Amino acid sequence: MQAENTDKTVRLGTIGSGVIVHSVLKGVVKAPGFRLAAVYSRSADKAAALAGEFSGPAAGDDAPAACYTDMEAFLSDESVDLVYIATPNLLHYEQAKAALLHGKHVLCEKPMCTREDQAAELFALAESKGLLLMEAAPTSYLPNFRLLQEALPQIGRIRLVMGNYSQYSSRYDRLLDGEVTNIFEPDYAGGAFMDINLYNVLLNCCLFGRPELAKLYPNLFALPAKADRVSPSASIDTSGVLIMEYPGFVSTNAGAKDTFGINYFEIEGEKGYIYIKDGPNGIASVRVVTKESDVTLNEQTKPGYDRWDYEAAEVARIINEDDRAAVLEKKQYTLDTIHVMENARKAEGLLFPGDTD
């Protein structure tokens, strides 16, 4: 049974203790209507460190968040309203399902699942229990995303879309040295496509829906043999390009963890173009250029705020206002994105455990 939440503050419990958890919790501390109530990690020391940094006196609370190394005990904590999941990709489905079955709202890191049928099952479960389930990719939570949606008609019929998100990973250097970390491990649904290029796919799906066709051209890295590897894949993608075909236009999307470059997203129409600074993950600004005007739009100007802060604030609003329309909108974004990615990667032999069930 969930403990009554009388002050409407969203009481957050986190699963995971990696870099991204720290980024999100910085936003949670700033966001009105949010506080960290519990932390789960396999490491008691990491759990205690997170709780000490983002709850208790450090966050203006009377007491620090509870710390758990036992998942069942964590999910049974009645003080938690919302569970945030930030573990390796392949663990998301089972952990999200368990949290929903324990009566918790869920915010799950991207990708929510590796398969569309799994995501559909989770959304159906959440709806049957009156719970909210959302994917934690900042794109559609950002104020500038709405500006982008509203600006699209100004550039006329769309003819070309181009996106690039390249972020050289320190773990790629370790891969070159023969160490396969989780982000490049097919047993955990790793790879650049599932991590970096997902943001490009997501923004396309948010703006244009499902494409008629999607074709992935991955750069593959042969993995060292591992006796207990479950995945049928013997290689992983470290970069690649996804071509998405829509009625009347083509979208080309590059994503890489083995290079770095200028990250951007550009939409070209018959009457002008829109240039998105820093690409789909941040939407730092939206430049709208037509034959008559050149205007840069930006509502993400709050001092000290980054994309995670805006995401946390919007999640808190959605939950406190029980904004089911926003949840349904984001549900469709998630399902469309997973549909595209599942089919594109499978066609290129990028298979993860469970894909052949």
N, C-alpha and C positions, 0 to 999 in steps of 0.2 A: 504494500500500500504506500502511495506517495504521500510524504508529509505535506501539509497545507502550506502554500507559499502566499503569505499575507501581504507582502510589500511589493509583489510583482517583479522582484529582482530575479533574473534568470540565473539559476544556480548551476554552474557548469562543472561537469566531470570530464577529465581528459584521459584518453588511452593513447599512450606513446610519449616519448620524451625527446624526440629529435629536434632539429633546427627549426622546422616549420611550426612545431608546437610553441616554441618561444616567440616566434613572430606573431602568431595568432593571439597568444596570451598577452602580449604587449597591447594589442588592440582591445582585448577584454578588460584590462585594467582601466583603459581610457573610456570605454563605452559606458554611457549611462544605462543603468538597468541590468548590469552584468556583474557577476563575481565568481571567482573560482572556489568551488566547494569541495572537490575531491580530485585526486590524481591517482591513476594506475600506471605502474611500470613494473617490468620484471625485476628492475633494480631498485631496492629500497632507498639507496643513496640518491639516485636520480629523481625519484618521486619526492623525496624530502627537499632536494634542491629546487625543484619547480615550485613546490608549495611555499617554500621560504621566499622565493623571488617574486611570486605573483599573488600571494594571499597574505593574511595576517597583517602585521604592522606595515609591511612593504606596500600593501594595497589599501591601507586605511581600515582594515577589518580588525575585529576584536581577537579573532583566533585564526591560525593558518588552516588551510585546506586539509582534509583527511587524506592519508596516504595508504595505498593498498598495493600489495603484490599478488593478491588473490582476486581473479576476475569476478567470481561469483559474489564475493563480499563487496567488491566495488559496485557492481550492478545492483546489489540489494540495498545500497545506501539510499535511504529515503530523502536525504537532503539534496539529492541531485535531480534536477529537472531535465537537463540536456546533456547528452554524451557527445563529446567531440572525438572523432576517431582519426588518428594520424599514424597509422602503422603501415608496413609494406602492403602494396596494392592487393595482393591475393587474400589478405586477411580481412579486408573490409566487409565482405558479404556476411561471413559468419559472425563477426563482432557486431555489425549493425543489427543483424537479426536478433542476436541475444539481447542487445540493449532495448530493442522494441518490445520483445517478449517480457522484459522486466518493466515495461511501462514508461520508458524514457523517450523523450524527443531525441532525434539524432541529427547531428551535423557531421557528415563524413567527408574526409578528404577525397579529392579527385584521384583516380577514377573511383566512383562509388563502387562499381563492380567491373569485372572484366567481360561479363556477358549480359546481354539485354534481358534475358529471361530472369536472371537473378535480380536485377534492378526492379523489374516489373513486380516480382514477388514481394520485394521489400516495400515498395510503394503501396501495394495492396494490403500488406500486413499493417503498415502505419495507418492507412485510412480506416481499416476495420477496427482499430483500437483508438481512433480519435487522436492520433499522434502526428507530429510534424516531422518529416524527413526531408533533408536538403543536402545538396552536395556543396562542399566548401571550396569552390573555385571563385576567386574574387570578381571575375568579369561582370556578371549580371547584377552584382550587389553595388557596383560603383555608381556614384552620381553621374559621371560622364557617359556611362552606358546609355542612360535615358536620353542624354543630349544627342548621342550618336543615332539612336533610333529615330528621333524627331527630325534629324538633319537629312536622313537618307533621301526623301523625296526631292530635295533641292538639286540633286545631281542627275536626275532623269533616269532613264532606263540603264540599268547596270550592265556593263559589258566585260569588265575584268576585275578580279579581286586577287591581291597578292599579300602574303604575310610571311614574316620571318621572325622566328624566335630561336636564337642561338645563345647558349649559355655554357661555356666550357666548364666541365665538372672536374674537380680535384680527384674524384673517384674514377674518372677516366684514366688518369695517370696511374692509379693503382691497378686498373684493369690491364693497362699495358705492361705492368710488372707481374701480371699473372694472378692478381687478387680479384675475385669476383664479389663485389659488395652487393647488397640487396637491390640497389637501383639498377644493376645490370644482370640480375639473376632471374632467369625465366621461371624458376620455382616460386618467385614472389611477384610475377607479372611485371618485371622491370623493362627497361629499355627507354630510349629517347621518345619514341612515339607515344607511349603510355604516360610519359611525364611532361615533356616540353611541348610536343606538337599538339597535345590535347587542347591547349589553350586556343590555338588557331582553329581547330575543329569546332570547339565550343562556340567561339564567336560567330563562325559561319552558321552554325545551327541556330544560335540565338536570333540572328538577323534574317536568315533565309530558309530555315527549316532543313529537312533532310534533302540531300542531293539526289539526283537521279542515278549517279554513279560515283564511286570513290575508288581511286587506285593509288596504292602506296608503292613508292620506290625507296626501299630502305638500304642504307649502308650497313652491312652486316659484319660483325666481329665474331670469329670462331672462338668459342669458349674452351678453356682447358677442361679436360675430362674430370668428372666428379662422380664418384661411385654411387652416392645416394641421391643424385639429381632425379627428380620425378618428371620434370617437363620433357616432352618429346623433342624440344628444340635444342640443337647443339650450338646455336649461335644466337646473338642478341643484336638488336639495332642500336647504333650509337648516334645516328643521324638519318635524315631522309626527307623526302618530299611527298606530300599527299596532293593529288589532283582531284578536285571535287567538281563534278559537272552538274550545273543547274540549267533550267530552261533559259536559253539566251546568253548564258555567260559561264565562264570557267574560273574556278578559284584555285590558285597555286599556293601551297603552304609548306614552308620549310621549317624544320625543327632539328636542333642539334645539341648534343652534349659533348661533342668532340671538336667544336669550333666556337668562335665568338664573332659577332658582327653587330651591325646596327639593327636593333629590334624595332619593327614597325608593322603596321597593317594599313593597306591602301585599297580603297574601293573607287573604281573609275566608272563613271557613267557618261552618257551622251551629252550632258549639260555641265559636267564638272567632276571634281574628285574630292574624296575625303581622306585625309592622312591622319592616322592615329599614332601619336608619339608613344614610344616604348612598347607598342604592340598590345595584344589582347589581354595580357595579364595585369596591366596597370592602367591602360587607357589614360595616360598622363594628360593628354589634351586632344581635342578633336578640331582639326583644321578643315574648314569647308571652303573650297575654291570653285567658283563658277566664273563665267565670262563677265559677270557684273560685280562680283564681290570676292573678298578673301578675308574670312573671319575665323579666328581661333577661339574655340569654346572651352571653358574649364570651370567646373564647379568644385573641383577637389583642391581647395585652397586653404583648408583649415590648418593652422600652424601645428606642426609636429605630427600630422596625420599621414599615414601611408595607406596602401591598398588594404592591408589587413585590418587597420583601424576602421575604415569605412565598412568593410565586410562585417566586422563584429557588431558595429552599431546597427546595421540594417538587419542582421539576424536577430538581435535583441528586440528591435521594433516588430519584426514579423511575429515573433513568439508572443510578446506582450499584447499585441493587438489581434492575435489569432488571425493573421492575414492569410486566409486559405487561398485566395486568388493568387497571391505571390508564390505560394508553395506549389500550386498547380502549374503555374507558368514555368517555374524552375524545374519541376518534374519533367515537363516535356523537353526542355533543353537537355537535361541529363539523359533521358531515354534516346533522343535523337543522336546525341554525341556517342553514347556507347554503341548504338546500332552501327554507326559509320565506322567506328574504330574496330569493333569486333570483326566485322566482315572484311575490312581492308587488311587487317593484320593476318587473319586466317588464310586469306588468299595468297599471302606471301610466305606461308609456313611458319609464322610467329605464333606458336602454340604454347599455352600455359596449362598447368594441371587443371583438370575439369573440363577442358575444351572438347574432349572426345567422349564425355559421358553420354 
